[in-house]
Amino acid sequence: MASVYTPEQITKFLDYIELPKKYHPSSNPVHDLDYLTQLHVHTISKIPYDNLSLHYSPTHKINIDPLHSYQKIVENARGRGGYCMENSLLFNHILRGLGFQVYTAGVRIRLRKDGVPDGDYIGWVHLVNIVTLPDSTRWMLDVGFGGDGATLPVPLIPGQILSNIGSQEIRLIRDHIPTQTHRTDATKLWIYQYRNFASQPWNSFYAFPETEFMEADFKVMNWYTGSSPTSFQTFTCILIKFLRREREDGKGQEVYGKRMLVNGTVKENLGGKTKVVRECRTEGERIEALEEWFGMRFTEEEREGIKGHVTELKGAHGEGLE
């Protein structure tokens, strides 16, 4: 299936994420791991994981149409991103337009307890892109997960460990998840794991099959994730932006840290320990922090949209946006 984006739109996207010209179609780049990695790194460091359309909008709904996401993120150019389905579907159509062999797979995640994935895997609320390169290697790319997500393509090879941010390591394993009852080798899933130090146990965060998910599936997933009162997305403001720098060996760029917003708290991790850099008590303070720390700007309609919403910051005296 062809990309919904024109060649001109794809070029504008590549310029927006500041991808070097040698990776643009006009330079006929080789479709190899280096190209795929730089696309991934530049995308997640320019386009944040951002569920703020559920909070700062009149409708409190997410539109996952890739043309809408392109307008919101690239054309409007106000520092905005999207949540998993917005970012991953946009990226899927960019990859298609660049000539990569790619499809999307649905993902079950585990929710965090005290900051760590815990309990059973919940339903389909996330997706990843699976790319097969010309050398027949296969890679999982996740540009819409946020904290503890992969900052580079991960090979579909069980147990192969990659360095992520700082001392954090990531890998995929092939196994069943606890609630599966039909257990054969064919029903094993890919499970994404991370650990912050090599001495620590692995945390299993999400699982996915190799089954292709399509537009009708995304619509069902988006309805629950963005509308259900039991979905944490609807009552939690979340924003994660990865930070990029030149690699020491001069071979492209890499992610070295991240900035995060959870409700009114802005945090930063530069490859070591996460620290709080600002606490916001009111909407005015949060809007200021979103521009200062994330380069994100909102229209008046968007700012007004959070008034009376469950995630509005009202401060000690109910100041709100005043």
Number of C-alpha atoms within 10 A of each C-alpha: 8 9 17 15 18 12 14 9 16 21 18 14 20 21 14 17 18 14 20 13 13 12 18 16 16 9 9 10 14 13 17 14 16 15 16 20 19 19 22 22 25 25 23 27 24 20 22 28 26 24 25 23 23 25 27 24 20 15 12 18 19 23 17 22 15 22 16 15 22 22 11 16 23 21 14 11 14 15 18 24 28 24 28 24 28 26 28 24 25 24 24 24 22 24 20 18 20 18 13 18 16 20 21 22 18 23 22 19 23 17 17 11 9 7 7 12 17 15 12 13 19 13 14 20 20 24 27 25 21 23 24 18 16 13 9 8 13 18 20 22 26 24 32 28 22 23 16 17 18 27 29 24 24 21 20 19 15 13 14 12 16 18 15 23 23 16 12 16 19 24 24 24 19 19 17 19 18 9 8 9 9 10 11 9 10 10 16 19 19 23 23 23 23 24 18 19 12 11 7 9 11 16 16 22 20 21 27 20 17 15 10 13 16 12 12 8 12 20 15 12 19 22 14 17 24 23 17 13 11 11 13 14 19 23 18 17 21 22 24 27 23 27 19 17 14 12 12 9 7 7 10 17 17 23 23 20 21 22 23 25 24 13 18 21 17 23 18 22 18 16 15 14 8 14 12 13 13 16 16 19 20 20 23 17 18 23 16 15 21 17 14 11 17 20 12 17 17 16 11 10 11 18 18 15 19 24 19 11 14 11 18 23 23 18 15 9 8 13 13 19 18 9
